[in-house]
Amino acid sequence: MKKQNAFHGSDLERVEATYGISKDQIINFAANVNPFGLSPFLKKELATRVDVITRYPDRDYKALRTSIGNYCHTNPDHIVVGNGSTELIAMMAQFIKPKSALILGPTYSEYEREIGLNGGNVDYYELKESDNFCLQLNDFKEALRTHYDLIVICNPNNPTSGAISTAEMDEIFTEAKKQNSFVMVDETYVEFAPDMEQITCVPLTVKHDNFICLRGVSKFYAAPGLRLGYAVTGNKDLLETIHRKQNPWSVNSFAEAAGILMYQDTDFQNATKEFMHAEQTRCYDTFAKSHKFKPYKANANFILLKILDKELTSADVFEACIKKGLMIRDCSSFPFLGDRFVRFCFMKAEDNTRLMETLLHL
Ligand SMILES: Cc1ncc(COP(=O)(O)O)c(C=O)c1O
């Protein structure tokens, strides 16, 4: 399914080698990382704490889990931390070891890869283009009447930027419970949503214990190199299994220190949200008026576009942009999307304007 030249957001070095453009000259619209960069507060505070790497982190990460618990308004005992949400996705595939899994897609490829590596079979529940990639809840609930060991939902979803509400998620967990199915929800992009409180499933932890919610700091906090992720679940057995089986100290002491500090910077959080909500609307409206691309509503910090010009493929659009130093995501490697979709994340306003002008003049 993978096309040779569909580069991922982290493939800057490969792009540099293929197109002969220095990676410093490339604006990366494909990595989905907040263009604000690190919060100034975090940068200043962390710089005074480099000595933390001379000691092991707290094996129980008590202060870190308390900081995350305050941020998410949830019980720190229901939180586990990991080396990015990537480690947590891998751990779920290893510890639950699902024989059968249902993934809501098109979506991020790591779920299928990890489940496959652990010997599981994956079915996709397809979000349809004819529904603008929005979930039809009743139809999905029908699909849940079959038992799956694991159901995977990315919310907001990468790459469609669609979102499922907390109320809908409540119904999904209830339906899944009837079949003894466990649900993994990846909320990597939830803080970018126009109204995160209407979307997050974290508050449902007090009601349902058949799900785990994963999050991280790579995107919203612009810290993908820190490798800090966390998960929230009310499932006591799963928490116990994680405590027993997870490698000790998988979050390093620098990331531990950062995680204790970063959630305090509410100015950074508010400024990011305000900027992203403005760009979600501005970029959607710009393409909605064009005859070249169809935009889908953005609930995350990126937008999916369908190429309407029959002469152009996603590889052509990628190539035209990268030649100007603008790296977008050719979505042809995602299931169901074929070669007519591209995705870009919101960078600085002037960069977004430049990218939109480039796309609209193709
Ligand atoms: C949906 C989704 N989940 C998880 C990740 C990986 O996040 P992390 O850096 O926290 O491991 C990504 C990265 O692109 C992603 O798009």
The ligand as an SDF file (V2000), in Angstrom:
LIG
                    3D

 16 16  0  0  0  0  0  0  0  0999 V2000
   -1.8180    9.9510   16.2090 C   0  0  0  0  0  0  0  0  0  0  0  0
   -0.4160    9.8970   16.7050 C   0  0  0  0  0  0  0  0  0  0  0  0
   -0.1590    9.2350   17.8470 N   0  0  0  0  0  0  0  0  0  0  0  0
    1.0920    9.1550   18.3310 C   0  0  0  0  0  0  0  0  0  0  0  0
    2.1530    9.7630   17.6750 C   0  0  0  0  0  0  0  0  0  0  0  0
    3.5290    9.6260   18.2490 C   0  0  0  0  0  0  0  0  0  0  0  0
    3.6410   10.4910   19.3300 O   0  0  0  0  0  0  0  0  0  0  0  0
    4.8330   10.4830   20.3610 P   0  0  0  0  0  0  0  0  0  0  0  0
    5.8700   11.4290   19.8570 O   0  0  0  0  0  0  0  0  0  0  0  0
    4.1870   10.9460   21.6510 O   0  0  0  0  0  0  0  0  0  0  0  0
    5.3540    9.0870   20.4910 O   0  0  0  0  0  0  0  0  0  0  0  0
    1.9260   10.4670   16.4840 C   0  0  0  0  0  0  0  0  0  0  0  0
    3.0540   11.0960   15.7540 C   0  0  0  0  0  0  0  0  0  0  0  0
    2.9430   11.5870   14.6720 O   0  0  0  0  0  0  0  0  0  0  0  0
    0.6010   10.5480   15.9980 C   0  0  0  0  0  0  0  0  0  0  0  0
    0.3050   11.2160   14.8730 O   0  0  0  0  0  0  0  0  0  0  0  0
  1  2  1  0
  2  3  1  0
  2 15  2  0
  3  4  2  0
  4  5  1  0
  5  6  1  0
  5 12  2  0
  6  7  1  0
  7  8  1  0
  8  9  2  0
  8 10  1  0
  8 11  1  0
 12 13  1  0
 12 15  1  0
 13 14  2  0
 15 16  1  0
M  END
$$$$
